[in-house]
Amino acid sequence: MRVCLCNDLSVQAVEGALGAGARRVAEIFRRNACAPVCGQCVEAIRTMLDRAREDEEE
């Protein structure tokens, strides 16, 4: 599934960046060598970041 259509950024790519230590939206894009274009994906990425933080706290 695609999280960011502008950059063809997949859920797996975002999860990979999270697994590599990314903790901010900008870091997700940086680790995938891209940048936000239209911004529609930012909320979905933030949700994934929040879930990753919750998982770390458990």
Sequence and secondary structure as in RCSB ss.txt:
>XXXX:A:sequence
MRVCLCNDLSVQAVEGALGAGARRVAEIFRRNACAPVCGQCVEAIRTMLDRAREDEEE
>XXXX:A:secstr
 EEETTTTEEHHHHHHHHHTT  SHHHHHHHTT   SS TTHHHHHHHHHHHHHHHH 
